[in-house]
Amino acid sequence: MTFARRFARSRFGGTAVEFALVSSVLFTAIYGIFNTGWGLYCAADVRHAVERGARLYISNPTATTEEVRAAINANLKTVPANQVTVTITKPVVGGSTVAQIAWTYGYTVQIPFIPAITVQSGSQVIAPIRPT
């Protein structure tokens, strides 16, 4: 029997070929799950920073919008401040002034073999402002 015929009949290495085919899909899925989870974690970090910044209005009713933005930026741990959009308004509700802090954050999920998807997160926090 020639070497080529023995090589063609051999079943050694079939597992390695199957692993090579399946592992690329498996690792891509694991990476995609991790990347999506990181985006959700970053959105939670932004939410936490905005909540901490809103507390400034509660403890210091004379705080300026710039001071609150600086407090929000100081509390951001994983997200650059330039990727977060913060809008602060002070409407009067029921005769009392409140601070309405709305934020948005876009995270681009990049998974190999799949086009990039930008996921927008956002919410608002309402903080009461004590009369001075």
N, C-alpha and C positions, 0 to 999 in steps of 0.2 A: 504494500500500500504506500502510495507516495505521500510526501509531507503535506501537499495541498489538500489531498482528500482527507487525511487525518485532521487537519486543521478545520476544514469545513464541517466535519461531523462532531467535533468537540463541543461540549456544552459548557465547558469552563468559561467564565467571563460573562455569561448571560445575565447573571445577577448584577454585575457591574454596569452593563448596558441599560438594564431596567432602572437601576438607581440613577444613572445619569439622566434618563428621560424624566423620571418622576421627581427627582430632587430639584430640578430647575423650577417646576411648577410649585413645589412645596416651599422652597426658599423665597420665591416671589410672593406667595400668599403670606408668609410670615413677615416679610419686610413690609408689605402693604398694611397688614394689621398693626404693626409697630408704628408705621408712619402716620396712620390715621389716629391711633391712640395718642401720639405725640401732639398732633394738631388739637385734639380735644383737651389735652393737658394744658397746652398753651392758652386756649380759650378760657379755661378755668382760672389760670393765673391772671389773665386780664380782668376777669370778673372780680377776683379777690382784690386786685389793686384798685379797682374802681370803688369797691365797697369800703376799703380802707381810706381812700381819698374822700369819700362822702362823709365819713366820720368827722372830718375836719370841720365841716359845716355845723355839725351837731355840737362839737366842743368849742368852736370859735365862730360865732355867727357873723363876725365882721371879715371873715376870710375872703380874699379876692379869688376870682376865677383862675388867675395865674398861679396862686398858691395851691389851689386844689389840683390843677394840672401837674404842678411840680410834685405834689404828694403822690399822685397816681403814677407818674413816671418813676419816682423813687421806689415804689412798691413793685414794679414790674421786675420779675426775676428771670424769665426765660424768653421774653419777647422784646425786641427793640421798640422803643417808644415811637419811632417814626412809622411803624406798621399798625398802630392803633389810632383810630379816629374817635375823639371824645367831643361831645357837644353838651354844653352846660346851659340850661335855661332856668329861670327863676319865676315860675308862674305863681299866681295867687290862687289858692284853692280854699274855699270856705272862709275867706277873710285872713288866712295865714299864708305867708310866703314859704314855698318849699323849693328845694334844689332838685331839679330833674337832670340827672347825668346819664346821657345815652352814649353807648360805645359800640363800635363795630371793629371786627378784626377778621382779616382774610388769610387763611392758611392754604398753601398749595400742596396738595397730596400728590406725591410723585411715586408711582409704582412702575417698575420696569415693564415694558411691553404694553402699557396702557397710557393713553394721553393724560397729561396732568389735569387735575381737577382742583379748582379753587373752592374751598368751603368757607362761606361767610358765617361768622358768629356775631351775635350782638344781643344786647339787652339794655335795660335801663334800671337805674337805682334812684329812688326818691328819698331825699333826706329832709326832715323838717328843719327849718331855720328858726331859732328862738328869736323873739323880738329883743332888741338891745335896749 
